[in-house]
Amino acid sequence: MGTGFGVRAKSSPTDVVTATDLESESFIRARLAELAPDAGVFAEEGAPSSPAAPMQWIVDPLDGTVNFLYSLPVFAVSIAAAVDGRVVAGAVADVRGGEVFSAAAGQGARVDGRPIRVRSVEHLSDALVATGYSYRAAIRREQAAVLARVLPVVRDVRNFGSAALHMCWVGVGRLDGYFERDINPWDYAAGELVAREAGARTELPCPENDDLVLVSSPVLFEPLWSLVQL
């Protein structure tokens, strides 16, 4: 774990890809092609395949690449299945933690086969919240201003460096909320479904919400949403 071999920058000098990202995606693409040859694949590192297919796999082969690069033990593989644009199933594998979170639409969420549920928290002052940061400096400035509003109000704020695991950890009750801007569908497709099926209230990026992802226990959603507006 944790090697600079094959590292290159993508959207910015802080946005990196390693040989492991590419090898993981290549393996996943090949395996999915065996299981569902008519489905398309929308993944982080490669071009979409069969974009007009009704069923699409949404793949993040290594969510938490910077953690991996620095030998920090928080990174995951995230795979979701979407039919006609709707995510219907997803799984997030915590590689070092050894857990697999999974969910199917209308069927609840699980970790290693055991049902999970969000934690019941009534006040932001009791809430442990996670966030993440954009690779783009201009957006980071806005995120810093939002963080300055959130931090004094909540119990504490964490950034573990994996959007997928942040959402799953809301679902299993290790976090009470998570918010972030400037992330991609492969980052959140599976994790959002896990959190939602575990009882979380969620919001996904759109032009009207300034590209916000927000996942929290239902009672905390409105007050947290108000705090994180740009």
N, C-alpha and C positions, 0 to 999 in steps of 0.2 A: 504494500500500500504506500502511496505517496511517492510519486516519482515525477520528475520534470521531463522524462523521456517523451519526445514527440509533442511537446507543448507548443501551441501557437495561439495567437490572439484572434478574437473574432470581432465583435462590435466595438471593443475598446481594449486598451492594454490590460484592463482588469478582468476582462471576459475571456477566459482561456478554454482550450480544449486539449485533452491529452490523448495519447495513443489508446489508453484504456476506454475513453469515451467512444472512439471509433470502432474498436474491437467489440465492445459490448453491443453497440448498435448493429453491427454487421451480424453478430450471432443472433440477436433478437429478430432481426428482419428475416433471416434464413429460417428460423424456427416458426415464426408466424406464417411464412409462406407455405410451410408444410401443413400447418394446422388449418389455414383458411386461405387457399390460393387465390380466391377471387376478391379478397379484401384489399383495401389500400392501406398504406402506412404513412402516417404523418409524424415524423420524428425530428429531433433537434438537429442532428448533424448532417443528414442527407436530404436529397430532394424527395418530395412526396412521390409515392408510387400509386398509380391508379386513383387519381384524385376524384374521379367521377363515380367510383364504386359506392354503393349504399352503405356498406360497412367499412369503417376506418379504424385502424389501430392508432392510438396517440401515444407516442413513446418518448420518454426521457431516459436514455441509457445510463446516465450517471447524474443524478440530481444532487448537487453538492460537490462539483468538480474542484472548487478552490479548497474545500476541506480535504478532499482526497489528495490534492497536490501537496498540502502541508501536513499530511499524516494525522489529520483530525478525524475521529471516528464517527462522523455523522454524514452519511451519504446514502443514497437510495437508488433503486431502479423503479421507475413508475411506468405502468402500462394500463391504458384504458381502452375500452371498446365503445365506439359510437355507431349508432345506426340512424341514418337520415339526419345527422347532425346532433343527435341526442346521446349523451353518454349513458350507457346502460350497465356497464360493469367496469370495475377497476381493481388494480392491486398495486400496492407499494411495498417493496421489499427493503427493509432496513438492513443493509449489507452487514455492517459490523454488529448491530444490535441483535441480529438473528431473528427478527420478527417479520411476519408478513401480514399487512393490513389488506382487507379485501371488502368489496361491497358489490351488490347488484341492486339495480333500481327497484324499489319497493320491497326489498328482501332484508334490509338491515345491513349492518357493518360488523366486521369481526377482526380479531387479531389472532392469528394461529388457530382459527376455527371457533374461538370463543366470542360471544356477542359483546359489543362495547357500547358505551353510552356517554354522552357529554356530562361534565360535572355541573351540578346545580349551584350557581353563584348568583347572588342578587345585586351585589354592589361592585362597581368598578374598583373600589378601594381594596377589595378582596381578590381581584383578578390578576392572574399571571398571564401576560400578553406577549406574543412573539411578533416580530416583523422581519423584513429583509430590505435590502438596499439595491437600487438600480446600479448598473454598470456605467451609467451616464452621469457625469458630474452635475449637470444642470438639474437633473431630477433628484439627485442626492441632496442638493441644497434645499429643495422643497420638502423632502422626506425628513431632513434634520429639523425643520421648523415644526412639522407635524409631531415628531418625536418629542420635542420640547413641550408640547401641550399634553401629550399622553403621559409622559413619565411621572410628573408630579401627582397624577390622579389615580394611577393603578398601583397594585402591589409591587410590580416590577415588570421590566421589559427584557426579553431575551431575543437573540438572533443566533439560531443554531446553524444557519446556512443551507437549509434544505426546505424549500416551500412545501414539497410533498409531505415530508415528515411533520412540519409544523401543523398542517391541516389534520393529518392522522392523529397527532397528539392532542389536538382539540377534541377529536372524536372519542379518544380513549380517556380523556379527563386529566391529562398531564399539563395541558394548557387550557386557559379559559377563552382565549381569543387570538386571532392572527389577522394581520392586515399587511398589504404590500401593494406597490404599484410597479408597473413596467415589468411584468412577467408574462410568460407565453403559455399557450394551451397545454403543451407537454409538461409544464411545471405544475399545473393545477388540476388537470382533467381527472385523474384517478383520486387524488387526495381530497378534492372538493366533494366527490361522490361519497367517499368514506365518511367524511365529517357530516355531510347532510343526512346520510342514512343512519348515522349514530345520534341524530337529533339536533345537530347544529343548524343554525340559520346561516345562509350563505349569500354572498353577492359576488358576481363575476364581472370582469372588466367590460366596459362599453364606453362609447364617447361621452355619454351623459354623466358618468361617475368618475371621470378623469382617470380611467384605467385602473380602478380599484378592485382588488380582491379582499374580501372581508369574510371571516369565518368566526363564529362565536356561539356560545350558548345563547338561546333565544332571548332571555331576559336582558342580557348585556348588549344585544345587537344595536339597538337604537342609540343608547348613550355613547357607545364606542364609535358608531358611524358618524355621529355629530363631531366627535373629537378629531377624527382623521381627515376631515374635509380640507382641501387645499385653500 
